[in-house]
Amino acid sequence: MCLAIPGKLIEISNDANGVRMGKANFGGIVKEICLEYTPEVNMGDYVLVHVGFALSKVDEEQAARTYNALKEMQQLDELNVPEVPS
């Protein structure tokens, strides 16, 4: 099953090609994500992320509810997979 997981933006930058990127905190696990589809987001915002792309901005309460539901269903294991260096 494919899920979008909420994360809190802790860093925003542009990569060497000018692509808007960021780092999001998913309950203590930090992953790099693409922010090109969500130009309206800022540091501290919560976003729903699917396969490394932020798809939409969500409020903190919705993010907490979603994260807790996924945790209860044990659907957060993919966050613990180490990233492959590029």
mmCIF file as gemmi writes it, N, C-alpha and C atoms, coordinates in Angstrom:
data_model
loop_
_atom_site.group_PDB
_atom_site.id
_atom_site.type_symbol
_atom_site.label_atom_id
_atom_site.label_alt_id
_atom_site.label_comp_id
_atom_site.label_asym_id
_atom_site.label_entity_id
_atom_site.label_seq_id
_atom_site.pdbx_PDB_ins_code
_atom_site.Cartn_x
_atom_site.Cartn_y
_atom_site.Cartn_z
_atom_site.occupancy
_atom_site.B_iso_or_equiv
_atom_site.pdbx_formal_charge
_atom_site.auth_seq_id
_atom_site.auth_asym_id
_atom_site.pdbx_PDB_model_num
ATOM 1 N N . MET Axp A 1 ? 0.846 -1.178 0 1 0 ? 1 A 1
ATOM 2 C CA . MET Axp A 1 ? 0 0 0 1 0 ? 1 A 1
ATOM 3 C C . MET Axp A 1 ? 0.886 1.235 0 1 0 ? 1 A 1
ATOM 4 N N . CYS Axp A 2 ? 0.558 2.192 -0.818 1 0 ? 2 A 1
ATOM 5 C CA . CYS Axp A 2 ? 1.315 3.44 -0.891 1 0 ? 2 A 1
ATOM 6 C C . CYS Axp A 2 ? 0.634 4.493 -0.034 1 0 ? 2 A 1
ATOM 7 N N . LEU Axp A 3 ? 1.416 5.143 0.808 1 0 ? 3 A 1
ATOM 8 C CA . LEU Axp A 3 ? 0.875 6.141 1.716 1 0 ? 3 A 1
ATOM 9 C C . LEU Axp A 3 ? 1.661 7.437 1.631 1 0 ? 3 A 1
ATOM 10 N N . ALA Axp A 4 ? 0.981 8.518 1.921 1 0 ? 4 A 1
ATOM 11 C CA . ALA Axp A 4 ? 1.655 9.801 2.113 1 0 ? 4 A 1
ATOM 12 C C . ALA Axp A 4 ? 1.804 9.976 3.616 1 0 ? 4 A 1
ATOM 13 N N . ILE Axp A 5 ? 2.994 10.32 4.048 1 0 ? 5 A 1
ATOM 14 C CA . ILE Axp A 5 ? 3.305 10.413 5.471 1 0 ? 5 A 1
ATOM 15 C C . ILE Axp A 5 ? 3.588 11.863 5.833 1 0 ? 5 A 1
ATOM 16 N N . PRO Axp A 6 ? 3.029 12.362 6.948 1 0 ? 6 A 1
ATOM 17 C CA . PRO Axp A 6 ? 3.278 13.751 7.334 1 0 ? 6 A 1
ATOM 18 C C . PRO Axp A 6 ? 4.659 13.94 7.945 1 0 ? 6 A 1
ATOM 19 N N . GLY Axp A 7 ? 5.282 15.053 7.587 1 0 ? 7 A 1
ATOM 20 C CA . GLY Axp A 7 ? 6.583 15.406 8.154 1 0 ? 7 A 1
ATOM 21 C C . GLY Axp A 7 ? 6.66 16.91 8.346 1 0 ? 7 A 1
ATOM 22 N N . LYS Axp A 8 ? 7.493 17.334 9.287 1 0 ? 8 A 1
ATOM 23 C CA . LYS Axp A 8 ? 7.679 18.755 9.57 1 0 ? 8 A 1
ATOM 24 C C . LYS Axp A 8 ? 8.931 19.245 8.86 1 0 ? 8 A 1
ATOM 25 N N . LEU Axp A 9 ? 8.791 20.319 8.078 1 0 ? 9 A 1
ATOM 26 C CA . LEU Axp A 9 ? 9.93 20.88 7.354 1 0 ? 9 A 1
ATOM 27 C C . LEU Axp A 9 ? 10.907 21.536 8.326 1 0 ? 9 A 1
ATOM 28 N N . ILE Axp A 10 ? 12.158 21.08 8.276 1 0 ? 10 A 1
ATOM 29 C CA . ILE Axp A 10 ? 13.173 21.655 9.158 1 0 ? 10 A 1
ATOM 30 C C . ILE Axp A 10 ? 14.267 22.369 8.374 1 0 ? 10 A 1
ATOM 31 N N . GLU Axp A 11 ? 14.232 22.224 7.041 1 0 ? 11 A 1
ATOM 32 C CA . GLU Axp A 11 ? 15.234 22.9 6.206 1 0 ? 11 A 1
ATOM 33 C C . GLU Axp A 11 ? 14.675 23.043 4.794 1 0 ? 11 A 1
ATOM 34 N N . ILE Axp A 12 ? 14.954 24.183 4.166 1 0 ? 12 A 1
ATOM 35 C CA . ILE Axp A 12 ? 14.569 24.416 2.773 1 0 ? 12 A 1
ATOM 36 C C . ILE Axp A 12 ? 15.778 24.981 2.041 1 0 ? 12 A 1
ATOM 37 N N . SER Axp A 13 ? 16.036 24.439 0.844 1 0 ? 13 A 1
ATOM 38 C CA . SER Axp A 13 ? 17.164 24.911 0.037 1 0 ? 13 A 1
ATOM 39 C C . SER Axp A 13 ? 16.886 24.612 -1.43 1 0 ? 13 A 1
ATOM 40 N N . ASN Axp A 14 ? 17.803 25.01 -2.288 1 0 ? 14 A 1
ATOM 41 C CA . ASN Axp A 14 ? 17.758 24.657 -3.706 1 0 ? 14 A 1
ATOM 42 C C . ASN Axp A 14 ? 18.959 23.783 -4.002 1 0 ? 14 A 1
ATOM 43 N N . ASP Axp A 15 ? 18.751 22.743 -4.823 1 0 ? 15 A 1
ATOM 44 C CA . ASP Axp A 15 ? 19.889 21.906 -5.179 1 0 ? 15 A 1
ATOM 45 C C . ASP Axp A 15 ? 20.691 22.566 -6.302 1 0 ? 15 A 1
ATOM 46 N N . ALA Axp A 16 ? 21.703 21.903 -6.799 1 0 ? 16 A 1
ATOM 47 C CA . ALA Axp A 16 ? 22.594 22.468 -7.819 1 0 ? 16 A 1
ATOM 48 C C . ALA Axp A 16 ? 21.867 22.831 -9.104 1 0 ? 16 A 1
ATOM 49 N N . ASN Axp A 17 ? 20.722 22.195 -9.357 1 0 ? 17 A 1
ATOM 50 C CA . ASN Axp A 17 ? 19.932 22.475 -10.56 1 0 ? 17 A 1
ATOM 51 C C . ASN Axp A 17 ? 18.813 23.485 -10.311 1 0 ? 17 A 1
ATOM 52 N N . GLY Axp A 18 ? 18.763 24.039 -9.11 1 0 ? 18 A 1
ATOM 53 C CA . GLY Axp A 18 ? 17.733 25.017 -8.783 1 0 ? 18 A 1
ATOM 54 C C . GLY Axp A 18 ? 16.417 24.418 -8.341 1 0 ? 18 A 1
ATOM 55 N N . VAL Axp A 19 ? 16.384 23.115 -8.082 1 0 ? 19 A 1
ATOM 56 C CA . VAL Axp A 19 ? 15.168 22.444 -7.634 1 0 ? 19 A 1
ATOM 57 C C . VAL Axp A 19 ? 14.981 22.714 -6.141 1 0 ? 19 A 1
ATOM 58 N N . ARG Axp A 20 ? 13.782 23.123 -5.765 1 0 ? 20 A 1
ATOM 59 C CA . ARG Axp A 20 ? 13.481 23.415 -4.351 1 0 ? 20 A 1
ATOM 60 C C . ARG Axp A 20 ? 13.381 22.104 -3.583 1 0 ? 20 A 1
ATOM 61 N N . MET Axp A 21 ? 14.272 21.954 -2.611 1 0 ? 21 A 1
ATOM 62 C CA . MET Axp A 21 ? 14.357 20.742 -1.802 1 0 ? 21 A 1
ATOM 63 C C . MET Axp A 21 ? 14.212 21.104 -0.332 1 0 ? 21 A 1
ATOM 64 N N . GLY Axp A 22 ? 14.062 20.106 0.493 1 0 ? 22 A 1
ATOM 65 C CA . GLY Axp A 22 ? 13.982 20.351 1.928 1 0 ? 22 A 1
ATOM 66 C C . GLY Axp A 22 ? 14.302 19.094 2.701 1 0 ? 22 A 1
ATOM 67 N N . LYS Axp A 23 ? 14.351 19.257 4.001 1 0 ? 23 A 1
ATOM 68 C CA . LYS Axp A 23 ? 14.487 18.118 4.9 1 0 ? 23 A 1
ATOM 69 C C . LYS Axp A 23 ? 13.268 18.135 5.804 1 0 ? 23 A 1
ATOM 70 N N . ALA Axp A 24 ? 12.679 16.959 5.976 1 0 ? 24 A 1
ATOM 71 C CA . ALA Axp A 24 ? 11.487 16.834 6.814 1 0 ? 24 A 1
ATOM 72 C C . ALA Axp A 24 ? 11.755 15.833 7.924 1 0 ? 24 A 1
ATOM 73 N N . ASN Axp A 25 ? 11.211 16.132 9.089 1 0 ? 25 A 1
ATOM 74 C CA . ASN Axp A 25 ? 11.34 15.272 10.255 1 0 ? 25 A 1
ATOM 75 C C . ASN Axp A 25 ? 10.067 14.442 10.364 1 0 ? 25 A 1
ATOM 76 N N . PHE Axp A 26 ? 10.237 13.125 10.325 1 0 ? 26 A 1
ATOM 77 C CA . PHE Axp A 26 ? 9.129 12.178 10.462 1 0 ? 26 A 1
ATOM 78 C C . PHE Axp A 26 ? 9.281 11.458 11.79 1 0 ? 26 A 1
ATOM 79 N N . GLY Axp A 27 ? 8.832 12.074 12.859 1 0 ? 27 A 1
ATOM 80 C CA . GLY Axp A 27 ? 8.909 11.434 14.172 1 0 ? 27 A 1
ATOM 81 C C . GLY Axp A 27 ? 10.32 11.08 14.593 1 0 ? 27 A 1
ATOM 82 N N . GLY Axp A 28 ? 11.293 11.916 14.262 1 0 ? 28 A 1
ATOM 83 C CA . GLY Axp A 28 ? 12.68 11.686 14.652 1 0 ? 28 A 1
ATOM 84 C C . GLY Axp A 28 ? 13.564 11.197 13.528 1 0 ? 28 A 1
ATOM 85 N N . ILE Axp A 29 ? 12.986 10.811 12.415 1 0 ? 29 A 1
ATOM 86 C CA . ILE Axp A 29 ? 13.756 10.38 11.247 1 0 ? 29 A 1
ATOM 87 C C . ILE Axp A 29 ? 13.695 11.496 10.216 1 0 ? 29 A 1
ATOM 88 N N . VAL Axp A 30 ? 14.859 11.964 9.775 1 0 ? 30 A 1
ATOM 89 C CA . VAL Axp A 30 ? 14.93 13.086 8.839 1 0 ? 30 A 1
ATOM 90 C C . VAL Axp A 30 ? 15.247 12.56 7.446 1 0 ? 30 A 1
ATOM 91 N N . LYS Axp A 31 ? 14.461 12.995 6.469 1 0 ? 31 A 1
ATOM 92 C CA . LYS Axp A 31 ? 14.645 12.588 5.074 1 0 ? 31 A 1
ATOM 93 C C . LYS Axp A 31 ? 14.651 13.828 4.18 1 0 ? 31 A 1
ATOM 94 N N . GLU Axp A 32 ? 15.403 13.748 3.078 1 0 ? 32 A 1
ATOM 95 C CA . GLU Axp A 32 ? 15.389 14.811 2.091 1 0 ? 32 A 1
ATOM 96 C C . GLU Axp A 32 ? 14.174 14.612 1.185 1 0 ? 32 A 1
ATOM 97 N N . ILE Axp A 33 ? 13.483 15.722 0.886 1 0 ? 33 A 1
ATOM 98 C CA . ILE Axp A 33 ? 12.283 15.654 0.06 1 0 ? 33 A 1
ATOM 99 C C . ILE Axp A 33 ? 12.294 16.767 -0.984 1 0 ? 33 A 1
ATOM 100 N N . CYS Axp A 34 ? 11.529 16.561 -2.043 1 0 ? 34 A 1
ATOM 101 C CA . CYS Axp A 34 ? 11.387 17.571 -3.091 1 0 ? 34 A 1
ATOM 102 C C . CYS Axp A 34 ? 10.174 18.444 -2.77 1 0 ? 34 A 1
ATOM 103 N N . LEU Axp A 35 ? 10.353 19.762 -2.879 1 0 ? 35 A 1
ATOM 104 C CA . LEU Axp A 35 ? 9.282 20.712 -2.557 1 0 ? 35 A 1
ATOM 105 C C . LEU Axp A 35 ? 8.731 21.418 -3.793 1 0 ? 35 A 1
ATOM 106 N N . GLU Axp A 36 ? 9.068 20.955 -4.981 1 0 ? 36 A 1
ATOM 107 C CA . GLU Axp A 36 ? 8.646 21.617 -6.21 1 0 ? 36 A 1
ATOM 108 C C . GLU Axp A 36 ? 7.127 21.683 -6.368 1 0 ? 36 A 1
ATOM 109 N N . TYR Axp A 37 ? 6.394 20.719 -5.831 1 0 ? 37 A 1
ATOM 110 C CA . TYR Axp A 37 ? 4.93 20.705 -5.969 1 0 ? 37 A 1
ATOM 111 C C . TYR Axp A 37 ? 4.23 21.51 -4.884 1 0 ? 37 A 1
ATOM 112 N N . THR Axp A 38 ? 4.988 22.029 -3.927 1 0 ? 38 A 1
ATOM 113 C CA . THR Axp A 38 ? 4.4 22.777 -2.813 1 0 ? 38 A 1
ATOM 114 C C . THR Axp A 38 ? 5.166 24.083 -2.597 1 0 ? 38 A 1
ATOM 115 N N . PRO Axp A 39 ? 5.096 25.008 -3.541 1 0 ? 39 A 1
ATOM 116 C CA . PRO Axp A 39 ? 5.862 26.256 -3.419 1 0 ? 39 A 1
ATOM 117 C C . PRO Axp A 39 ? 5.405 27.139 -2.259 1 0 ? 39 A 1
ATOM 118 N N . GLU Axp A 40 ? 4.224 26.884 -1.722 1 0 ? 40 A 1
ATOM 119 C CA . GLU Axp A 40 ? 3.686 27.721 -0.65 1 0 ? 40 A 1
ATOM 120 C C . GLU Axp A 40 ? 4.194 27.353 0.736 1 0 ? 40 A 1
ATOM 121 N N . VAL Axp A 41 ? 4.914 26.248 0.885 1 0 ? 41 A 1
ATOM 122 C CA . VAL Axp A 41 ? 5.323 25.807 2.219 1 0 ? 41 A 1
ATOM 123 C C . VAL Axp A 41 ? 6.564 26.547 2.695 1 0 ? 41 A 1
ATOM 124 N N . ASN Axp A 42 ? 6.658 26.673 4.023 1 0 ? 42 A 1
ATOM 125 C CA . ASN Axp A 42 ? 7.774 27.349 4.686 1 0 ? 42 A 1
ATOM 126 C C . ASN Axp A 42 ? 8.315 26.471 5.8 1 0 ? 42 A 1
ATOM 127 N N . MET Axp A 43 ? 9.474 26.859 6.323 1 0 ? 43 A 1
ATOM 128 C CA . MET Axp A 43 ? 10.064 26.14 7.459 1 0 ? 43 A 1
ATOM 129 C C . MET Axp A 43 ? 9.034 26.034 8.579 1 0 ? 43 A 1
ATOM 130 N N . GLY Axp A 44 ? 8.964 24.859 9.19 1 0 ? 44 A 1
ATOM 131 C CA . GLY Axp A 44 ? 8.05 24.635 10.288 1 0 ? 44 A 1
ATOM 132 C C . GLY Axp A 44 ? 6.689 24.123 9.851 1 0 ? 44 A 1
ATOM 133 N N . ASP Axp A 45 ? 6.375 24.199 8.553 1 0 ? 45 A 1
ATOM 134 C CA . ASP Axp A 45 ? 5.11 23.671 8.057 1 0 ? 45 A 1
ATOM 135 C C . ASP Axp A 45 ? 5.153 22.15 8.032 1 0 ? 45 A 1
ATOM 136 N N . TYR Axp A 46 ? 3.976 21.557 8.06 1 0 ? 46 A 1
ATOM 137 C CA . TYR Axp A 46 ? 3.833 20.109 7.91 1 0 ? 46 A 1
ATOM 138 C C . TYR Axp A 46 ? 3.366 19.82 6.494 1 0 ? 46 A 1
ATOM 139 N N . VAL Axp A 47 ? 3.96 18.791 5.891 1 0 ? 47 A 1
ATOM 140 C CA . VAL Axp A 47 ? 3.603 18.399 4.535 1 0 ? 47 A 1
ATOM 141 C C . VAL Axp A 47 ? 3.348 16.9 4.482 1 0 ? 47 A 1
ATOM 142 N N . LEU Axp A 48 ? 2.485 16.487 3.557 1 0 ? 48 A 1
ATOM 143 C CA . LEU Axp A 48 ? 2.298 15.067 3.286 1 0 ? 48 A 1
ATOM 144 C C . LEU Axp A 48 ? 3.282 14.685 2.196 1 0 ? 48 A 1
ATOM 145 N N . VAL Axp A 49 ? 4.07 13.63 2.448 1 0 ? 49 A 1
ATOM 146 C CA . VAL Axp A 49 ? 5.141 13.23 1.547 1 0 ? 49 A 1
ATOM 147 C C . VAL Axp A 49 ? 4.887 11.816 1.037 1 0 ? 49 A 1
ATOM 148 N N . HIS Axp A 50 ? 5.015 11.658 -0.277 1 0 ? 50 A 1
ATOM 149 C CA . HIS Axp A 50 ? 4.896 10.342 -0.901 1 0 ? 50 A 1
ATOM 150 C C . HIS Axp A 50 ? 6.084 10.163 -1.838 1 0 ? 50 A 1
ATOM 151 N N . VAL Axp A 51 ? 6.793 9.081 -1.7 1 0 ? 51 A 1
ATOM 152 C CA . VAL Axp A 51 ? 8 8.736 -2.459 1 0 ? 51 A 1
ATOM 153 C C . VAL Axp A 51 ? 8.959 9.918 -2.632 1 0 ? 51 A 1
ATOM 154 N N . GLY Axp A 52 ? 9.145 10.679 -1.559 1 0 ? 52 A 1
ATOM 155 C CA . GLY Axp A 52 ? 10.123 11.755 -1.565 1 0 ? 52 A 1
ATOM 156 C C . GLY Axp A 52 ? 9.623 13.093 -2.078 1 0 ? 52 A 1
ATOM 157 N N . PHE Axp A 53 ? 8.33 13.197 -2.415 1 0 ? 53 A 1
ATOM 158 C CA . PHE Axp A 53 ? 7.757 14.443 -2.911 1 0 ? 53 A 1
ATOM 159 C C . PHE Axp A 53 ? 6.702 14.958 -1.941 1 0 ? 53 A 1
ATOM 160 N N . ALA Axp A 54 ? 6.832 16.21 -1.534 1 0 ? 54 A 1
ATOM 161 C CA . ALA Axp A 54 ? 5.793 16.849 -0.721 1 0 ? 54 A 1
ATOM 162 C C . ALA Axp A 54 ? 4.604 17.124 -1.642 1 0 ? 54 A 1
ATOM 163 N N . LEU Axp A 55 ? 3.433 16.607 -1.28 1 0 ? 55 A 1
ATOM 164 C CA . LEU Axp A 55 ? 2.249 16.734 -2.129 1 0 ? 55 A 1
ATOM 165 C C . LEU Axp A 55 ? 1.313 17.841 -1.692 1 0 ? 55 A 1
ATOM 166 N N . SER Axp A 56 ? 1.27 18.101 -0.39 1 0 ? 56 A 1
ATOM 167 C CA . SER Axp A 56 ? 0.381 19.156 0.106 1 0 ? 56 A 1
ATOM 168 C C . SER Axp A 56 ? 0.786 19.556 1.514 1 0 ? 56 A 1
ATOM 169 N N . LYS Axp A 57 ? 0.35 20.728 1.886 1 0 ? 57 A 1
ATOM 170 C CA . LYS Axp A 57 ? 0.562 21.25 3.24 1 0 ? 57 A 1
ATOM 171 C C . LYS Axp A 57 ? -0.614 20.8 4.095 1 0 ? 57 A 1
ATOM 172 N N . VAL Axp A 58 ? -0.329 20.421 5.345 1 0 ? 58 A 1
ATOM 173 C CA . VAL Axp A 58 ? -1.379 20.045 6.293 1 0 ? 58 A 1
ATOM 174 C C . VAL Axp A 58 ? -1.122 20.764 7.605 1 0 ? 58 A 1
ATOM 175 N N . ASP Axp A 59 ? -2.167 20.897 8.411 1 0 ? 59 A 1
ATOM 176 C CA . ASP Axp A 59 ? -1.952 21.547 9.706 1 0 ? 59 A 1
ATOM 177 C C . ASP Axp A 59 ? -1.383 20.538 10.701 1 0 ? 59 A 1
ATOM 178 N N . GLU Axp A 60 ? -0.832 21.059 11.778 1 0 ? 60 A 1
ATOM 179 C CA . GLU Axp A 60 ? -0.13 20.222 12.758 1 0 ? 60 A 1
ATOM 180 C C . GLU Axp A 60 ? -1.041 19.159 13.37 1 0 ? 60 A 1
ATOM 181 N N . GLU Axp A 61 ? -2.288 19.519 13.648 1 0 ? 61 A 1
ATOM 182 C CA . GLU Axp A 61 ? -3.225 18.565 14.243 1 0 ? 61 A 1
ATOM 183 C C . GLU Axp A 61 ? -3.515 17.399 13.292 1 0 ? 61 A 1
ATOM 184 N N . GLN Axp A 62 ? -3.745 17.711 12.028 1 0 ? 62 A 1
ATOM 185 C CA . GLN Axp A 62 ? -3.993 16.658 11.042 1 0 ? 62 A 1
ATOM 186 C C . GLN Axp A 62 ? -2.757 15.779 10.877 1 0 ? 62 A 1
ATOM 187 N N . ALA Axp A 63 ? -1.582 16.397 10.863 1 0 ? 63 A 1
ATOM 188 C CA . ALA Axp A 63 ? -0.34 15.634 10.742 1 0 ? 63 A 1
ATOM 189 C C . ALA Axp A 63 ? -0.191 14.667 11.912 1 0 ? 63 A 1
ATOM 190 N N . ALA Axp A 64 ? -0.475 15.123 13.128 1 0 ? 64 A 1
ATOM 191 C CA . ALA Axp A 64 ? -0.354 14.269 14.316 1 0 ? 64 A 1
ATOM 192 C C . ALA Axp A 64 ? -1.342 13.115 14.26 1 0 ? 64 A 1
ATOM 193 N N . ARG Axp A 65 ? -2.578 13.389 13.856 1 0 ? 65 A 1
ATOM 194 C CA . ARG Axp A 65 ? -3.582 12.32 13.755 1 0 ? 65 A 1
ATOM 195 C C . ARG Axp A 65 ? -3.163 11.271 12.728 1 0 ? 65 A 1
ATOM 196 N N . THR Axp A 66 ? -2.709 11.731 11.586 1 0 ? 66 A 1
ATOM 197 C CA . THR Axp A 66 ? -2.298 10.808 10.522 1 0 ? 66 A 1
ATOM 198 C C . THR Axp A 66 ? -1.099 9.98 10.966 1 0 ? 66 A 1
ATOM 199 N N . TYR Axp A 67 ? -0.088 10.636 11.534 1 0 ? 67 A 1
ATOM 200 C CA . TYR Axp A 67 ? 1.116 9.939 11.97 1 0 ? 67 A 1
ATOM 201 C C . TYR Axp A 67 ? 0.774 8.888 13.028 1 0 ? 67 A 1
ATOM 202 N N . ASN Axp A 68 ? -0.062 9.25 14.004 1 0 ? 68 A 1
ATOM 203 C CA . ASN Axp A 68 ? -0.436 8.298 15.06 1 0 ? 68 A 1
ATOM 204 C C . ASN Axp A 68 ? -1.207 7.112 14.505 1 0 ? 68 A 1
ATOM 205 N N . ALA Axp A 69 ? -2.101 7.358 13.546 1 0 ? 69 A 1
ATOM 206 C CA . ALA Axp A 69 ? -2.853 6.254 12.934 1 0 ? 69 A 1
ATOM 207 C C . ALA Axp A 69 ? -1.902 5.318 12.184 1 0 ? 69 A 1
ATOM 208 N N . LEU Axp A 70 ? -0.96 5.876 11.434 1 0 ? 70 A 1
ATOM 209 C CA . LEU Axp A 70 ? 0.011 5.044 10.712 1 0 ? 70 A 1
ATOM 210 C C . LEU Axp A 70 ? 0.889 4.258 11.677 1 0 ? 70 A 1
ATOM 211 N N . LYS Axp A 71 ? 1.251 4.886 12.775 1 0 ? 71 A 1
ATOM 212 C CA . LYS Axp A 71 ? 2.079 4.209 13.781 1 0 ? 71 A 1
ATOM 213 C C . LYS Axp A 71 ? 1.32 3.025 14.381 1 0 ? 71 A 1
ATOM 214 N N . GLU Axp A 72 ? 0.041 3.235 14.7 1 0 ? 72 A 1
ATOM 215 C CA . GLU Axp A 72 ? -0.78 2.155 15.261 1 0 ? 72 A 1
ATOM 216 C C . GLU Axp A 72 ? -0.937 0.997 14.277 1 0 ? 72 A 1
ATOM 217 N N . MET Axp A 73 ? -0.978 1.295 12.992 1 0 ? 73 A 1
ATOM 218 C CA . MET Axp A 73 ? -1.12 0.257 11.968 1 0 ? 73 A 1
ATOM 219 C C . MET Axp A 73 ? 0.228 -0.32 11.554 1 0 ? 73 A 1
ATOM 220 N N . GLN Axp A 74 ? 1.305 0.128 12.188 1 0 ? 74 A 1
ATOM 221 C CA . GLN Axp A 74 ? 2.667 -0.313 11.897 1 0 ? 74 A 1
ATOM 222 C C . GLN Axp A 74 ? 3.009 -0.102 10.419 1 0 ? 74 A 1
ATOM 223 N N . GLN Axp A 75 ? 2.671 1.078 9.9 1 0 ? 75 A 1
ATOM 224 C CA . GLN Axp A 75 ? 2.92 1.416 8.504 1 0 ? 75 A 1
ATOM 225 C C . GLN Axp A 75 ? 4.083 2.399 8.339 1 0 ? 75 A 1
ATOM 226 N N . LEU Axp A 76 ? 4.895 2.565 9.37 1 0 ? 76 A 1
ATOM 227 C CA . LEU Axp A 76 ? 5.989 3.531 9.304 1 0 ? 76 A 1
ATOM 228 C C . LEU Axp A 76 ? 7.36 2.882 9.145 1 0 ? 76 A 1
ATOM 229 N N . ASP Axp A 77 ? 7.402 1.565 8.916 1 0 ? 77 A 1
ATOM 230 C CA . ASP Axp A 77 ? 8.675 0.857 8.813 1 0 ? 77 A 1
ATOM 231 C C . ASP Axp A 77 ? 9.551 1.359 7.675 1 0 ? 77 A 1
ATOM 232 N N . GLU Axp A 78 ? 8.947 1.827 6.579 1 0 ? 78 A 1
ATOM 233 C CA . GLU Axp A 78 ? 9.74 2.291 5.438 1 0 ? 78 A 1
ATOM 234 C C . GLU Axp A 78 ? 10.605 3.498 5.776 1 0 ? 78 A 1
ATOM 235 N N . LEU Axp A 79 ? 10.26 4.222 6.836 1 0 ? 79 A 1
ATOM 236 C CA . LEU Axp A 79 ? 11.071 5.374 7.231 1 0 ? 79 A 1
ATOM 237 C C . LEU Axp A 79 ? 12.422 4.953 7.781 1 0 ? 79 A 1
ATOM 238 N N . ASN Axp A 80 ? 12.524 3.731 8.267 1 0 ? 80 A 1
ATOM 239 C CA . ASN Axp A 80 ? 13.764 3.26 8.867 1 0 ? 80 A 1
ATOM 240 C C . ASN Axp A 80 ? 14.736 2.682 7.863 1 0 ? 80 A 1
ATOM 241 N N . VAL Axp A 81 ? 14.375 2.639 6.592 1 0 ? 81 A 1
ATOM 242 C CA . VAL Axp A 81 ? 15.262 2.13 5.556 1 0 ? 81 A 1
ATOM 243 C C . VAL Axp A 81 ? 16.329 3.183 5.283 1 0 ? 81 A 1
ATOM 244 N N . PRO Axp A 82 ? 17.613 2.803 5.346 1 0 ? 82 A 1
ATOM 245 C CA . PRO Axp A 82 ? 18.668 3.793 5.077 1 0 ? 82 A 1
ATOM 246 C C . PRO Axp A 82 ? 18.603 4.278 3.643 1 0 ? 82 A 1
ATOM 247 N N . GLU Axp A 83 ? 18.926 5.544 3.456 1 0 ? 83 A 1
ATOM 248 C CA . GLU Axp A 83 ? 18.935 6.124 2.11 1 0 ? 83 A 1
ATOM 249 C C . GLU Axp A 83 ? 20.173 5.652 1.366 1 0 ? 83 A 1
ATOM 250 N N . VAL Axp A 84 ? 20.014 5.452 0.071 1 0 ? 84 A 1
ATOM 251 C CA . VAL Axp A 84 ? 21.135 5.07 -0.782 1 0 ? 84 A 1
ATOM 252 C C . VAL Axp A 84 ? 21.874 6.345 -1.17 1 0 ? 84 A 1
ATOM 253 N N . PRO Axp A 85 ? 23.17 6.415 -0.943 1 0 ? 85 A 1
ATOM 254 C CA . PRO Axp A 85 ? 23.921 7.631 -1.31 1 0 ? 85 A 1
ATOM 255 C C . PRO Axp A 85 ? 23.848 7.847 -2.82 1 0 ? 85 A 1
ATOM 256 N N . SER Axp A 86 ? 23.748 9.129 -3.219 1 0 ? 86 A 1
ATOM 257 C CA . SER Axp A 86 ? 23.689 9.42 -4.655 1 0 ? 86 A 1
ATOM 258 C C . SER Axp A 86 ? 25.052 9.749 -5.214 1 0 ? 86 A 1
